[in-house]
């Protein structure tokens, strides 16, 4: 595994905090539109997959990541966001709208999507048809 500089870690922590706040506001905005219940859940969750990809590319760019660093970089940013989500859901649940359970589920889905995409994106390039 490639090591990270203190600067890279700081950038990824700030990135994770900003991503957390943006995602919380997105959930709050979409919750009244039905994104956290019924068929809206499937649409919202499906949209999170391609919607997360550009943020991983952005993390790679601003963090000046080397090959093999994407997964751990996303872990750093996601850890930051998860701490903030856990705190905010208890201290200021209104941030996420009226449906805290749906918001929590969407957060967990988004974490899973980000980590799965990072895992796939960090896979070493294989030669010789393997």
FENBELZI-V409183 format. One line per field, one symbol per residue. phi: phi as a letter, one per 20 degrees, with the letter a starting at -180 (. if undefined). A space follows every 10 residues. Layout:
phi = ???
//
This chain:
phi = .fedefffff ffffgffffg fffffffffe gfenfdblff ffffffffff fegffffffg ffelfegndf fffffffffg fffffgfffe ecffgenfdf ffffffffff ffffffffff fegffddlme
//
